[in-house]
Amino acid sequence: MEEGDIANIVAGEEDIFGKSLGFDMLYSELKLNPYAHYLVLEINKEFAGYIGLWITGNNAEVVNYFVLKHYQGQGFGKLLLEFALDLCRLCGVGLISLEVRVDNEKAINLYTKYGFVFSHYRRHYYDDKTDALVLIKKLR
C-alpha cells in the first residue's frame, strides 16, 4: 500500500462494510506501525481490493480484507489471501488469526477452505452488535 491507495481503500471499506477504518488510521499504519503490512490488489492498474496484516514475530492478524464487489467471485480474493499467507510464512509466522462476522457465510467458507478453524466468539463485536467469529490457522 502507498499513501495514494488510502482514498480507494476508505471508499471500498465504506461500500463493502458500511464504514471504514478511516484515512487517519490507515495513514498512521502506513507511516508509523512497523508491524503493519498492507497489500493492495490491482487489476489492469486499477484498485480492486486489499488485505491488511499485523505481523508480530510468530503471530499475524488480519486487520481488514476485501475485494471490490464487481471483482468478487472471480478468484481475486483467493489470490490476495494466498499472497498474504505466503508473506506470513516468509516472515516465520506460525499462527494467523482474523475476525469475521458470524453472518458472513461467503467469507467464512473462504477461510475454512484455507484451513482456518474456529477459536472463539467476540460477542457484540460490530457496531450493530453482531458477533464475530475469531478464526485461526497454523502455518507450520
Buried (B, 14 or more C-beta within 10 A) or exposed (E): BEEEBBEBBBEBBEEBBEEBBBEEBBEEBBEEEEEBBBBBBEBEEEBBBBBBBBBEEEBBBBBBBBBBEEBBEEEBBEEBBEEBBEBBBEBEBBBBBBBBBBEBEEBBEBBEEEEBEEBEEBEEBBEEEBBBBBBBBEBE
